[in-house]
Amino acid sequence: MAGLFVPEAVEVVRGGADTDSFTLFQVCDGRVIAAASVNAARDMRFAKQLIKTARQVDPMALADPMIRLDKLPDIGE
């Protein structure tokens, strides 16, 4: 787990119940503020970077496991 979860944030799930791993992100104003994962250590490594840099990302891309987290487009790209 990384960051501080807040009730007013938008929750974005990457992966899902039909997989053996997933990551739950919380997003405010397009920025990842918190993340928790199950069997997704690589996601957590990049989640910590996204939290630290406060980079704005597209929540739809964040949820898509086919898009690598290190290749996420910025909002507006």
C-alpha positions in Angstrom: 0.0 0.0 0.0 1.2 3.5 -0.8 -0.3 7.0 -0.3 -3.2 8.0 1.8 -6.7 6.7 0.9 -9.5 9.3 1.1 -13.3 8.7 0.7 -13.8 11.4 -1.9 -11.3 10.1 -4.4 -12.2 8.2 -7.6 -11.2 4.5 -7.4 -9.7 2.8 -10.4 -9.1 -0.9 -10.5 -6.4 -2.4 -12.8 -6.9 -6.2 -13.2 -9.9 -7.8 -11.6 -11.7 -10.7 -9.9 -11.0 -13.0 -12.8 -7.2 -12.6 -12.4 -4.8 -13.6 -9.7 -3.6 -10.0 -9.3 -5.0 -6.5 -9.2 -4.2 -2.9 -8.1 -6.7 -0.4 -6.7 -5.7 3.2 -7.4 -7.3 6.3 -5.9 -7.2 9.3 -8.2 -7.9 13.0 -7.4 -7.8 15.6 -10.2 -6.2 13.1 -12.5 -3.4 12.4 -10.1 -2.8 9.0 -8.3 -2.8 9.7 -4.6 -2.9 6.1 -3.2 -2.6 2.5 -4.4 -2.9 -1.0 -2.9 -2.3 -4.2 -4.8 -2.6 -8.0 -4.5 0.2 -10.0 -6.3 1.1 -6.9 -8.4 4.5 -5.8 -7.1 5.4 -4.2 -10.5 2.3 -2.1 -10.4 3.1 -0.9 -6.9 6.6 0.2 -8.0 5.1 2.4 -10.7 2.2 3.5 -8.4 4.8 4.9 -6.0 6.4 6.9 -8.8 3.0 8.3 -9.9 2.2 9.3 -6.4 5.6 11.0 -5.9 5.6 12.9 -9.2 1.9 13.8 -9.0 1.7 13.4 -12.8 -1.8 13.6 -14.3 -2.9 10.4 -16.0 -5.9 9.2 -17.8 -7.9 7.0 -15.4 -9.1 4.8 -18.4 -5.5 4.1 -19.4 -4.6 3.5 -15.7 -7.3 0.8 -15.5 -6.2 -0.9 -18.8 -3.8 -3.8 -18.0 -2.7 -3.8 -21.6 -1.1 -0.4 -21.2 2.2 -0.5 -19.2 2.2 1.8 -16.3 5.6 3.2 -17.3 4.0 4.1 -20.7 0.9 5.8 -19.5 0.0 8.9 -21.5 -0.3 12.2 -19.6 -3.7 13.8 -19.7 -3.9 16.0 -22.9 -1.4 13.9 -24.9 
